[in-house]
Amino acid sequence: MRTSNSKTGKKGDLIGVGEWTGGPSLPTRSTSPISIPADPEVCSDRPRRRKFSADQKQMILEAVDACSEPGQISAILRRERIYTSHIAGWRRQRDIGAISALGPKEHERKPRPDPSIAARVKQLEHEKLSLDERLSKAEFLIDLQKEVFARSRASNSQSGQRIRKSIDAIAALGAAVGLGRACAALGVPRASYYRSLQPPRAPCKRRSPPRTLSDAERQAVIDILHSDRFADKPLREICATLLDEGTFLCSLSTMYRLLRAPDDSRERRNRPRHPACRKPELVATGPNQVWSWGITKLCGPTEGAHFYLYVIIDIFSRYAVGWMVATCESADQAARFIDDTCKQQSISREQLTLHTDMGSSTKSKAVGLLLGDLGVAKKHSRPYVSDANPYSTSHFKTLKYRPGFPASFGSLEDARSFCGTFFGWYNTEHRHTGIGLMTPSTVHHNQAEAQTTKRRRVLEAAYRTHPERFVRGAPVPPVVPDSVSINASKASGRENVYAR
């Protein structure tokens, strides 16, 4: 969890006394620019505005010039989500013979060709051919089994014909083997077969409410909304203007409903739209497979002064594998902190995935280079999402809702002293509900199975002594989950477990 954006100091400057509690600093790196592969989960693309090509603008101008009835131009403007100023500017460009200028200007740099893309495309084409071959074999076996679907991979227009063939085949086979066996063999429910035998129902015509507008009144409202006077005004202003003039045609919602039918009520402002970001899906089945880290603020001695707590949590065991308190948020400090934590836990290459939020330090170049050198995969949460970093968020809540957590810390040493006591209690004494009421240290060091066996023996002894007290049978101890996930898909059957 990250609660602020602070500027980092210059490279090599000392931020404050006693801010770093880790091991030796990282070796110095070259200052020459280094290319980093783009992270698909970091939304680096800027929001893009809607643009019209030269052909689209020319087509709209021709449609506007062909209008002869009042209100037609206004209808085109609302349907295409443009204003009269757009038409005037495009006409001006066309009149001076600069029709090529109607096209949108592209200011983006041409992306450099990535040599890995061609290899990846070739690999995907090979996989596609293999899958197509397997699919054709599966379809052939299905055709042999059912003998009704003569053509495989039929379009939607043929689906009704295939269903009718199945119904006919059921009727033919039902006389010999029975309708139940025939439906089971062809994969058609019996209810669907019986429903097909009934005559189709006539569609019910909805009765018009007595307070609805007549056709003439509707057309009068549409003509006023499409008039040149209100071509560029929103419906709220039109309704208010008509009320000031002593005219009431209908309610504002009715105006929207009348324009929504011909698709004339659409967004016309050229607003940027954020690109969609892919949701990371992570699953851990043991310790030191997926870590979650974040940064939170601790109030300092004066108003506006804060200390910054860096914490790394193993999501499977909830064990705090590393923490640090510093006077500021810095990418260099974060890189050194992650490096020392990986060395302390003896993390090998391609073993660990590090999940975090979209903070400036977590997306920094220093952290990205370090993780690339260590062979650690990085995953970023989606922006503007409440559960972006659930395990770190839950851990910070446990910290700040802990009895005895002070409203502010008098000094950096005071904050470090409190955090040292808290993390010692959290790792070795706190019984976590998300891991079967085990301590994070027990699960992280693979002692959970032995502890569960010990608890089971105690409960079995209690059950043998007084079985009448256990009305639901022999008690069982809480079970440690086999896997823990972040944003797991519904198909996997896993859920996020991050209780405090």
C-alpha positions in Angstrom: 0.0 0.0 0.0 1.4 3.4 -0.9 -0.1 6.5 0.5 1.8 9.4 -1.0 4.1 10.4 -3.9 7.4 11.9 -2.6 10.3 13.0 -4.8 13.5 11.1 -4.4 16.8 12.6 -3.8 19.7 12.7 -6.2 21.6 9.6 -6.9 24.3 9.0 -4.3 23.0 11.6 -1.8 22.4 10.5 1.8 18.8 10.9 2.7 19.2 10.8 6.5 21.1 9.2 9.4 20.1 5.7 10.2 17.5 5.3 7.5 19.0 2.1 6.0 19.2 -1.0 8.1 20.1 -3.5 5.4 23.4 -4.9 4.2 26.0 -3.4 1.8 24.7 -1.1 -0.9 24.3 -2.3 -4.5 27.3 -2.0 -6.9 27.3 1.2 -9.0 25.7 0.9 -12.4 26.6 2.5 -15.7 24.9 5.8 -16.4 24.3 5.0 -20.1 20.7 4.4 -21.0 19.5 0.8 -20.8 16.4 -0.4 -22.6 13.9 -2.2 -20.4 11.2 -4.4 -22.0 7.8 -3.0 -21.6 5.7 -4.4 -18.8 2.2 -5.4 -20.2 0.6 -4.7 -16.8 1.9 -1.1 -16.5 -0.4 1.2 -18.4 2.2 3.3 -20.1 0.0 4.3 -23.0 -1.7 7.7 -22.7 -5.5 8.0 -23.1 -6.3 8.7 -26.8 -8.9 11.1 -28.1 -11.3 10.3 -30.9 -10.0 11.2 -34.4 -11.6 11.4 -37.9 -9.8 10.4 -41.0 -10.0 12.5 -44.2 -12.5 10.0 -45.8 -14.7 10.1 -42.7 -14.7 13.9 -42.7 -15.4 14.1 -46.4 -18.3 11.7 -46.0 -19.8 13.7 -43.2 -19.5 16.9 -45.2 -21.3 15.3 -48.2 -24.1 14.1 -45.9 -24.5 17.6 -44.4 -24.5 19.2 -47.8 -27.2 16.9 -49.0 -29.6 17.9 -46.2 -32.6 19.8 -47.4 -35.1 19.4 -44.6 -34.9 21.4 -41.3 -33.4 19.4 -38.5 -31.5 16.9 -40.6 -28.2 18.6 -40.0 -28.8 18.6 -36.3 -29.6 14.9 -36.4 -26.3 14.2 -38.2 -24.3 16.3 -35.7 -25.8 14.4 -32.7 -25.4 11.0 -34.3 -21.7 11.6 -35.3 -21.0 13.4 -31.9 -19.7 16.6 -33.4 -20.5 20.3 -33.4 -21.2 22.9 -36.0 -17.7 24.3 -35.4 -16.3 21.0 -36.8 -18.4 21.3 -39.9 -17.2 24.9 -40.4 -13.6 24.1 -40.0 -13.7 21.1 -42.4 -15.6 23.2 -45.0 -12.9 25.9 -44.7 -10.2 23.3 -45.3 -12.1 21.8 -48.2 -12.7 25.2 -49.9 -9.0 26.1 -49.9 -8.2 22.8 -51.5 -6.5 21.2 -48.5 -8.5 18.1 -48.3 -5.5 16.1 -47.2 -5.3 18.3 -44.1 -8.6 16.8 -43.0 -6.7 13.7 -41.7 -5.6 13.6 -38.1 -2.1 14.6 -37.4 0.0 11.9 -35.9 2.7 13.1 -33.4 3.6 9.7 -32.1 7.0 8.3 -32.7 7.2 5.2 -34.9 7.9 2.2 -32.5 11.1 0.4 -33.0 10.7 -3.1 -34.3 11.1 -5.7 -31.7 13.0 -8.8 -32.9 11.3 -11.0 -30.3 7.9 -10.3 -31.8 8.6 -12.2 -35.0 9.8 -15.2 -33.1 6.8 -15.1 -30.9 4.4 -14.8 -33.9 6.0 -17.8 -35.6 5.7 -19.8 -32.4 2.0 -18.9 -32.1 1.4 -19.8 -35.7 2.9 -23.2 -35.1 0.7 -23.7 -32.0 -2.3 -22.6 -33.9 -1.7 -25.3 -36.6 -1.3 -27.9 -33.9 -4.5 -26.9 -32.2 -6.4 -26.7 -35.5 -5.3 -30.3 -36.2 -6.5 -31.5 -32.8 -9.8 -29.6 -33.2 -10.5 -31.3 -36.6 -9.9 -34.7 -35.1 -12.3 -33.9 -32.2 -15.0 -32.7 -34.6 -14.6 -35.9 -36.6 -15.1 -38.1 -33.6 -18.2 -36.1 -32.6 -19.7 -36.5 -36.0 -19.2 -40.2 -35.9 -20.8 -40.5 -32.5 -23.9 -38.4 -33.1 -24.3 -38.9 -36.9 -26.5 -35.9 -37.0 -24.2 -32.9 -37.3 -23.1 -33.4 -40.8 -21.0 -30.2 -40.9 -18.6 -29.1 -38.3 -18.0 -25.5 -37.2 -21.3 -24.3 -38.7 -22.3 -20.6 -38.6 -25.1 -19.2 -36.5 -27.5 -19.4 -39.4 -27.1 -23.2 -39.5 -27.6 -23.8 -35.8 -31.4 -23.8 -36.1 -31.2 -26.3 -39.0 -28.9 -28.6 -36.9 -31.4 -28.4 -34.0 -34.3 -29.4 -36.3 -32.2 -32.3 -37.6 -31.6 -33.4 -34.0 -35.4 -33.2 -33.2 -36.2 -35.2 -36.4 -33.6 -37.8 -35.4 -35.0 -38.1 -31.9 -38.5 -38.7 -33.3 -37.2 -41.4 -35.6 -35.1 -43.1 -32.9 -37.7 -42.7 -30.2 -40.0 -45.3 -31.7 -37.2 -47.9 -31.5 -35.2 -47.1 -28.4 -37.4 -44.6 -26.5 -37.4 -40.9 -26.3 -35.2 -40.8 -23.1 -32.4 -42.9 -24.7 -32.6 -41.0 -27.9 -32.3 -37.6 -26.2 -29.4 -38.8 -24.1 -27.5 -40.2 -27.1 -27.9 -36.9 -29.1 -27.3 -34.6 -26.2 -30.7 -32.9 -26.3 -32.8 -32.4 -23.1 -36.2 -34.0 -23.2 -37.8 -30.7 -22.3 -36.4 -29.1 -25.4 -37.8 -31.9 -27.5 -41.3 -31.6 -26.1 -41.1 -27.8 -26.3 -40.3 -28.1 -30.0 -43.5 -30.0 -30.6 -45.7 -27.2 -29.3 -46.9 -24.5 -31.7 -45.0 -21.2 -31.4 -46.6 -18.5 -29.2 -47.8 -15.3 -30.8 -45.9 -12.3 -29.5 -47.8 -10.2 -27.0 -48.3 -6.6 -27.9 -47.5 -4.2 -25.1 -50.3 -1.8 -24.3 -49.4 1.8 -24.6 -49.6 3.8 -21.2 -52.4 6.4 -21.2 -49.9 9.2 -20.3 -47.6 8.6 -23.3 -47.0 11.2 -26.0 -48.9 10.9 -29.3 -47.0 10.5 -32.5 -47.6 14.1 -33.5 -46.3 15.3 -30.1 -43.2 13.1 -30.4 -42.4 14.4 -33.8 -42.8 18.0 -32.6 -40.3 17.4 -29.8 -37.8 15.8 -32.2 -38.2 18.7 -34.7 -37.4 21.2 -32.0 -34.4 19.2 -30.7 -33.1 18.9 -34.3 -33.6 22.6 -35.1 -30.6 24.8 -36.0 -31.2 26.8 -32.8 -30.5 23.9 -30.5 -28.0 22.0 -32.6 -25.0 22.5 -30.3 -26.9 22.7 -26.9 -27.3 19.8 -24.5 -30.8 18.6 -23.6 -30.7 20.2 -20.1 -30.1 23.6 -21.5 -32.8 23.1 -24.2 -35.3 22.1 -21.5 -34.4 25.1 -19.4 -34.5 27.5 -22.3 -38.0 26.3 -23.3 -39.2 26.7 -19.7 -37.9 30.3 -19.6 -39.9 31.0 -22.8 -43.1 29.6 -21.3 -43.1 26.3 -23.3 -43.2 22.8 -21.8 -43.1 19.9 -24.3 -42.1 16.9 -22.2 -39.8 16.0 -19.3 -36.0 15.8 -19.7 -36.0 12.0 -19.4 -38.5 11.8 -22.3 -36.2 14.0 -24.5 -33.4 11.6 -23.8 -35.6 8.6 -24.6 -36.9 10.1 -27.9 -33.3 10.8 -29.0 -32.1 7.4 -27.8 -34.3 5.5 -30.3 -32.6 6.7 -33.5 -29.2 6.7 -31.6 -29.0 10.5 -31.6 -28.1 10.8 -27.9 -24.4 10.1 -27.6 -21.3 11.6 -26.1 -20.0 14.4 -28.3 -17.2 15.8 -26.2 -13.8 14.7 -27.3 -12.8 13.1 -24.0 -9.7 10.9 -23.6 -10.3 7.2 -22.8 -7.9 5.2 -20.6 -6.7 2.0 -22.2 -7.7 -1.3 -20.5 -5.1 -2.9 -18.3 -4.6 -6.6 -17.9 -5.4 -8.0 -14.4 -2.5 -10.0 -12.9 -3.3 -13.5 -11.7 -0.9 -15.0 -9.2 -1.0 -18.3 -7.3 1.4 -19.4 -4.5 1.4 -23.0 -3.3 4.4 -22.6 -0.9 6.6 -20.0 0.8 8.9 -17.7 -1.2 6.9 -18.0 -4.4 4.9 -14.8 -4.4 5.8 -11.7 -2.4 3.7 -8.6 -1.9 5.4 -5.3 -0.9 4.2 -1.8 -0.3 5.0 1.5 1.5 2.9 3.3 4.1 3.3 6.5 6.1 3.9 6.8 9.8 3.1 10.2 11.4 6.2 12.1 12.6 6.7 14.4 15.5 5.2 17.5 13.7 2.3 18.1 11.4 3.3 17.2 7.8 6.3 15.2 8.9 6.2 11.4 8.1 8.4 8.3 8.2 8.0 5.7 5.5 7.7 2.0 6.3 8.7 -0.5 3.6 7.3 -4.1 4.1 7.6 -7.3 2.1 5.0 -10.0 2.9 5.0 -13.6 1.7 1.4 -14.1 0.6 1.3 -17.9 1.3 2.6 -17.8 4.9 1.9 -14.0 5.6 5.4 -13.9 7.0 7.1 -10.5 6.9 10.3 -11.4 5.2 11.7 -7.8 5.3 10.9 -4.3 6.6 12.6 -1.0 6.8 11.7 2.5 8.2 13.2 5.5 6.3 12.8 9.3 6.3 11.6 9.5 2.7 10.4 7.3 -0.2 13.2 6.6 -2.6 13.7 4.2 -5.5 17.3 3.6 -4.6 16.4 2.7 -1.1 13.7 0.4 -2.3 16.1 -1.4 -4.6 18.7 -1.9 -1.8 15.9 -3.1 0.5 14.6 -5.7 -2.0 18.2 -6.9 -2.8 19.0 -7.5 0.8 15.7 -9.3 1.5 16.2 -11.7 -1.5 19.8 -12.5 -0.3 18.5 -13.1 3.2 15.9 -15.5 2.0 18.3 -17.2 -0.5 16.1 -16.5 -3.5 17.2 -18.2 -6.7 16.5 -17.1 -10.3 13.1 -17.7 -11.7 11.8 -18.6 -8.3 10.0 -15.5 -7.0 7.3 -13.2 -8.3 7.0 -9.7 -6.7 3.6 -8.1 -6.7 3.1 -4.4 -5.8 1.0 -1.4 -6.6 1.5 1.4 -9.2 3.6 3.7 -7.0 6.5 5.8 -8.3 9.1 3.8 -6.4 7.7 0.4 -7.3 7.7 1.3 -11.0 11.1 3.0 -10.9 14.0 2.1 -13.2 16.3 1.2 -10.4 13.8 -1.5 -9.0 13.2 -2.8 -12.5 16.9 -3.3 -13.3 17.5 -5.0 -9.9 14.6 -7.4 -10.4 15.9 -8.2 -13.9 19.4 -9.0 -12.5 17.9 -11.2 -9.7 15.6 -13.0 -12.1 12.5 -12.0 -10.1 9.3 -11.5 -12.1 7.4 -8.3 -11.2 3.6 -7.8 -11.3 1.8 -4.6 -10.9 -1.8 -4.1 -9.8 -4.4 -2.3 -11.8 -4.7 1.5 -11.2 -7.8 3.0 -9.6 -8.8 -0.4 -8.0 -9.7 -0.8 -4.3 -8.1 -4.3 -3.9 -4.9 -3.4 -5.9 -2.5 -4.8 -3.3 -4.7 -6.8 -0.8 -2.1 -8.6 1.3 0.0 -5.5 2.0 -3.2 -3.4 2.6 -4.5 -6.0 5.1 -1.1 -6.1 6.9 -0.9 -2.3 7.2 -4.4 -2.3 8.7 -3.3 -4.9 11.3 -0.3 -2.7 12.1 -2.3 0.5 12.6 -5.2 -1.1 14.4 -2.9 -2.8 16.8 -3.5 -1.8 20.5 -0.7 0.6 21.5 -0.1 2.0 18.0 0.8 5.6 18.7 -0.8 8.6 17.0 2.7 9.8 16.0 6.3 8.9 16.5 8.8 11.2 18.1 11.8 10.2 16.1 13.1 7.7 13.5 14.5 5.5 16.3 11.2 5.5 18.0 9.4 4.3 14.9 12.0 1.6 14.4 11.8 0.4 17.9 8.0 0.1 17.7 8.1 -1.7 14.3 10.8 -4.1 15.6 8.5 -5.2 18.5 5.5 -5.4 16.3 7.1 -7.6 13.6 8.5 -9.9 16.2 5.0 -10.4 17.6 3.4 -10.7 14.2 5.8 -13.3 12.8 6.1 -15.5 15.9 3.0 -15.0 18.1 0.1 -13.7 16.0 -2.4 -16.5 15.0 -3.5 -15.6 11.6 -7.0 -16.6 10.5 -6.1 -16.9 6.9 -3.5 -19.7 7.5 -5.5 -21.9 9.9 -4.7 -19.9 13.0 -1.0 -20.6 12.6 1.8 -18.1 13.2 3.4 -16.9 10.0 6.8 -18.2 11.1 5.3 -21.7 11.5 3.9 -21.8 8.0 6.9 -20.1 6.4 9.4 -22.6 7.9 7.2 -25.7 6.8 6.2 -26.6 10.4 2.4 -26.2 9.8 1.8 -30.0 9.2 3.4 -31.0 12.4 1.5 -28.3 14.3 -1.8 -29.4 12.8 -1.1 -33.1 13.8 -0.4 -32.0 17.3 -3.7 -30.0 17.5 -5.6 -33.0 16.0 -4.2 -35.3 18.8 -5.3 -32.9 21.5 -8.8 -32.7 20.0 -9.1 -36.4 19.6 -8.2 -36.9 23.2 -10.8 -34.4 24.3 -13.4 -36.1 22.1 -12.6 -39.5 23.7 -12.9 -38.1 27.2 -16.2 -36.3 26.7 -17.8 -37.3 23.3 -21.2 -36.0 24.5 -19.9 -32.4 24.4 -19.3 -32.5 20.7 -22.8 -32.7 19.1 -21.4 -32.4 15.6 -19.0 -35.2 15.8 -15.2 -35.3 16.3 -13.7 -31.8 16.1 -11.0 -31.1 13.5 -8.4 -28.3 13.7 -8.3 -25.4 11.2 -6.6 -26.3 7.9 -3.9 -24.3 6.2 -5.0 -23.6 2.6 -3.0 -25.5 -0.1 -2.8 -22.4 -2.3 -3.2 -18.6 -2.0 -3.9 -16.4 -5.0 -4.3 -12.8 -6.1 -7.0 -12.1 -8.7 -7.5 -15.8 -9.5 -9.9 -16.5 -12.3 -13.3 -18.1 -11.5 -12.3 -21.1 -13.6 -9.5 -22.0 -11.3 -11.8 -22.3 -8.3 -9.5 -20.3 -6.0 -10.3 -17.2 -4.0 -8.3 -14.4 -2.4 -7.6 -15.2 1.2 -6.1 -12.2 3.0 -7.8 -12.0 6.4 -5.8 -10.3 9.1 
